[in-house]
């Protein structure tokens, strides 16, 4: 597919003269990236790596394990085995409920529902799990109670059920227990039967086969492999999935078909059930997914120690009321999987660049992609009209006129501004932002403004605070 070649060329050109894309990716801190793009229902793949990987190479999906588990839950709901609004006491025995009890919170457990567990509003503790280098606990009961050899404390109530959003991997471990209890099967077999087999996800496993050799080992940096090459996560629903980007996009494609109400999709997940799963409970979180209301985006990211980072995103008319205008993004999506800590920024950069190249809508702010990373440099020149922002902004920022736009910060030498590979923000009257990155630095400027006022937004990436600057001196 041309978009994948365009994306690879864009990566290769990030440091002036083109270099091999694998070298450019390594300079971004990542030894390997497996990429899949979904356009109009078709999936295409690309791998960029300093080592020998291919599109079938397995990566840990990290917290993307959660939305895949949620799909299985809603398949079980559709089959009549579960109810999203029923209390967990319907499915767990008094003995199992004691795993979560404290003397003070025992009466409150009966008010936790499956919907709360999926939307992270149950009030349960343990946001994430570090995994195990050896000898993981042999049972979910041990993990939930925080008993040896668990490396996390007991999963218990910290807030009232339904009080507020609180991300909880512990809550998804309770989901795992509920599925196994109700369906009388091990969790990997449940997901295989409900999700993997129907969607032909042949490279997806919640239990890594002992004979599997085609997997990407975790790294500390682009040049330094981690020892051991991965951690084991018995908290399968929360963090235990091994898969590929193409397989994850098969889930996105299936949900898009379900939301569109196609007859074939009804056998997997009917339209009403898919909408129920993806309707925000505590925006932006829905039933296991980030799905900001009205955005048309369904997404999840993830990171597992010691180095796996990944991102899954698709577009769909979730509400079905015609108010979500997706244009070329309809039936589209992207998944990026990496194997080093800097992969979080790389995933965001690649997703923003793909959206730019494919003319997708701007990603909703709730997904925080532009907070995770500064965009890649786009080919060509900065879009015409940037001269309107020439002048002094705030007290220390100066946009300078020249053959190309320049930026002067305080008394430091001027630096070139280059076009950013990110979808612009759209304002009224057909206006949209002009987005530029500072050459050689992880800093982006968004030249924009509403009404007659111009502003400059300084975005430092990596969850730094955005500074909104106004013109100085008239």
N, C-alpha and C positions, 0 to 999 in steps of 0.2 A: 504493500500500500504506500502511496506517495507521501502520506502524512508522516509515516514513520521514518522515511528517508529524510524528509524535511526536518523532522525533529532531531535526527542524528546529525545532520549538517549544521543545525543551529548550535548543538552542543559542541561540535568540533571547532566552531568559530568563536568560542567565548573568550579566547585569550589572544586576540589579534589574528595573526596568520593561522589558517586552519591546521590543526594537529589531529591525530587519530582520536576518535570520539572516546575510546577507552581511556586514553591519557587525560583528556579534558575532564572526564567523569572522575578520574582518580584525583585530579587537582581540586575537585569539589569535595573530596574526602570519601569517595565511595568506590570500592573495587568492582562492584557488579550491580547492574540494574536490569531487571526483567520487566518489560513494558508490554502491555496489551491495550489496544484501542478498539472500541466498539463503535461502528458507524453504520447506521441504517440496518442494524441487526447482524452485521458481519463482524467477526473478530479477527484482527491481525496482530501479530506479535513481533517483538524485536528484543534482542539482548545486547547489552553493551557491557563489556567486562575485560578486566586484565587477566582473567583466567578462563578456563574452558567450561562455559555453561551454555545451555540452550533453552528453548522455550518450555521444555519439559522439566527443567531443573526445579526442585522443590525449595521453597523458602518458608520460614515460619510466618504465618499470617497474623500472629500477635492478636490484638484485640478485634481484628476482623473476624476472629472466631465467634464473637458475640452475635453479630447480625446473621451469620449462617446458622447458628443455633436457634436464633429467633424465627427464622424461616421454618425450621423443623417444628418449633412450638406452634406456629400458626397452621401448619399442615395437620398437626395433631388436634388443634382446635377445630378445624374444618371437619375432621373425621369424628368429632364428638368425644374425644378422649379428655379434653381439657376445656376450661373456660378462662378467658383473660381476666374476668372480673371476680372469679371465685377466690376465696381466701386459701392460702397455702395449707391451712389445716384440713381442707378437703382431700389433699393428696399426700400429705406426710403424716406418719403415725406419731403418737405422743412421744415415743422413743426418739424418732428422728427430729422432732421439734426441740427436744432437749439439747440437741447439738448447738442451737442458736440462743438458748435461754440464758438469762441472768435472773436472779431473784426479783429484781426491780422491773424487768421488761417482759416477763412471761405473759402477762395479760394482753400485751400489745401485739404479740406475734400473730394472733388470729385475725388481725386487721390488715396484714400484708397480703396483697393480691399478686397474681402472676404478672399482670400489667405493670404493677409497680416495680417488680424485679427487672422486667425488660426495659423499662424507661428510666431506671436508676432513681426512683423516688421511694424506694422501700424503706430508706433510713438505715440499711445494713452497712456494716463497716467493711474494711479491707478493699481499698481502691484497686490495687494491682498485686500481682504475684511476681517474685523474682525468679522462679524456676529453680531447678535442682541440677547440680553437676553430677550427682550420683545418689543412689538409694532414695528415691522419692517416696513419699507416703504411699501406702498400697490401697488406701480407701478414701473416698470423699468424706466419710464420717470423721476420720482423723484430721483432715484439713479444716473442716468446718469448726471443729472443737479446738483447733490449735494445739493438738497434742503432738509429742515427739513422734517422728522426726520432722514435723511441719516447721517451716521457717517463717510462718505468718501467724498472728494471734487468732483467737477465736473470732469467727464471724458473728457479730451481735448487733443489736439495735443501738445506734448512736443518736438518731432523731426519730420523731414520730413518723409512722408510715404515712406517706402522701404529703409530708410537710414541705419538702423542697427537693430539688435535684441534688444528688450526691452520687458521683460515679462509684460503682461498686462491682468489682470483679467477684467479690464474695457473694453478691446477689445472684450473679450468673452461675456460680457454683451451686447455689440452691436450685436454680433452674435445671442444671445437670442432674441433680438428685431427684427432682420431681419427674423428669422424663424417664429416668431409669426405673423409678418406683412404679409409675403408672403403666409404662409400656413393657415392663418385665424383660428388658434387654440391656446389654451394655451400651453406653452412650455412642461409641463409634458405630455400632451396628444400627442404632436408631437413625443417625444422620445419614449413613449410607443408604438406608431404605427410603427415607423421606426426602432426601435432597440429592445426594451424589448420584445415585443410580438413575432417578428420573431425568436428571439434567446432563447425564453422560459426563460427569466430572471424574474422569478416570485417573487424574493425577492429584486427588485430594484424599487426605487421611487425617483422622483424629488420633490414630495410633500408627506411628511410623513403622512400616514393615522392616523387619530385621535385615532383609536382603537389599534394602534400598541403598543405592550408592550415588544416585544423581541428585545431590542436594548441595546447596550453597552454604559453605561454612561461615560462621559469623566472624567478623573482623573488629579490631579496635580502631584501626585507621585503614585507609586504602592500601597501605603497604604491610600492615601487621595483622596476621591472623590471630584469633583468640584461641586459647587452649583452656578448656575443651572447645570443640567447634560449635557447640550449641548447648543450651540448657533444656532439660525435660520439664514439661508442664502437665502434671496430672490434673490440673484445673482445666479440663479440656474445653468446656463451653466458654470459658473466659479467655483462654490464651493458647490452646493446644493444637490448633489446626496447622498442618503442612499442606501447601497447595501451590498453584501457579496463577499468574495474572489472568490467563485465558479462562481457567476454570472459574475464577471469581466473577469474571464478566458474563459467564453463562448464567449465573444467578441474577445479575442485573438485567440481562436480556429477558429472562423468564418473568421477572417482576414487571418489566415494561410491557410485555405482552399481556400479563394479567391485568394491569391497570388499564390497558387499552380495550379490555373486554373481548379479546379474540377467543373463539370457541375452543381452539386447541389448548389455550392457556388455562381454561377452567379446570382441566383435569389435574393441573399442578396446584394452582391457587386461584380461586375465583376472584373476580374483580373486587367485590365487597370486602373480602378477607384481606386482600392485598392493601386496599385503602385503609382498613382498620389498623393494620400493622404499621403503615407509614404515615399515619396522622399523628402529628406531634402531641404528646401527652404533656410534656414540660419542654416547650420549644427551646432548642432545636431537636430534642430527643423524642423519638417515637418508639415503637416496639423493637428495640435493639438497634435502631439506625439513627443517624443524624439526618433529619428530614425537616429543615426549617419551613414553617408554614408559608405557603405561597411562592416558594423559591423554585420548585420543580427539581430540586436536587435531592438525591439520596446517597448517603456517603458513610464511610467510617475509615478511620486510620488506626494505626497501631504501632507499638514498639515493644519488643521483648529484649530483656538482657540475654546475651551480652551485646548484640549489635543489629538485630533485625528491625527494620523500619519499613512501613508499607502504607499505601493509600488506595482506597477503592471509591469510585464516584460514578454515578449515573444520572441521567436526566429523564424525567417523566412527568406527565400531567397527573400528579397524585390526586388532587381534589376532583378532577374530571369535570370542572365547571367552566372550562374554556378561558379562565383568567390567566393561566400560566402560558406565556408566549415563549416557546423554546426555539423556534426557527430551526436553523441547521443542527441544533443540539438534540432534537427529538430522536429517540432510539439510539442515543450515543452514550459513551462512557469511557473511562480510562482506569487502569489499574497499574500501579508501579510497586515493585517489591525490591528491596535492597538489603544489604547485609553488613552495614556499618552504622555507628551512631549518627554520623552526618547525613545518613540517608533520609532523615526527616525533612531536611531542607531540600535535598535532591528530589524527593517525591513531589514536594510543593512546586519547585521550579519547573519540573517536567509537566505537571498537570496544568500550571498556568500557561506554559508555552504551548501545549497541545490545544488548550482553549483559545489561545490567540491565533494559532494557525488555522483552526477549524471554525473560527468566528462563533464560538459558543458565547452565551451570555456570561457576564461577569459572575464569578462564583460568589454565592451569598456570604456576607461578612461572618455569619455564625460558623462557617466552616474554618475560618481563621487561616486560610492558605496564605494570604498576603502578610499575615502576622508571623507565619512560620519561616518565610524566606523572601529574599529579594528576587524579582524575576530575572530570567536570563536576558542577555542582550539580543534584541531583534536585528535582523539584517536591514540595510538601507539607512535612510536618514530620519531624523526626528521630524514628526509630522508638521506641516506648515501651520503657522499661527503661534508658535512658541514665543515669538518676539513680544507678544502682549504681556509676557511675564518678566521682561527685562527690567531690572531694578533691584532695590534693596528690600529684603523680606525679613521680618523680625529685626533683630539687632545685629546679626552676624552673617546672614546669608545674602549673597549677591548673584543674581542671574545676569550673565554678561553677554552682550551681542558680539558676534563674530561670524566667521564662515560656518561654524557649528556652535551650538549653545555651550556656554562654559559656566561653571559654578565656582564662586570664590567663597570660602568659609573663613570668617574672621580675617586674620592677616596672612593666611596660608596661600600658597600659589594656586592659581585657577586650575580646575580639572575639567576635562571634557564631559559633557552629558550625552548619553547614547540612548537610542530608542529601547523601550522595555517590551519584552515579549509577554504582555499581559492584556487581557480584555479591558478596555477603558471603562471608566464610570460614566454613565449617561445622566445628563442633566436635562432640564427643560429646554424647549425651543430647539431641539435637535442638536444641542451642544454635548460634547463629551470631553473627558479629560485627555490631556497629553501627558503620557507617562514616560519618565526617563530614569535611567540609572547612572550613577556616578562611576566613571571608568575606573576599574580596579578596586572599587570598594563595595561593601554590602550596604549601600544606601540608595533609596529610590525617592524621587520627587514626583508627586502628582500635581500637575498644573491644572487647576480647575476652579470651580466657584459657581455659586447660584446667583441668579439675578444679575445685577450689574457689578457685583463684587468678585474680584479675583482672589484666590488664595493659593498658597503652596503648602502641600502636605509633605512632610519629611517622614519617610518610613524607614526605620532601621532594621526591620526584619527580626526574626528569632524572638518574637513576642515583645519587642521593645515598644515603648509608647510612641504613638504618632503625634508629631508636633504640627499644629496648624498655624501657619505664618501669614500675617497680613502685611500689605505693602507699607513701607516706611517712607516718610518724606513726600507724601502726595502721589 
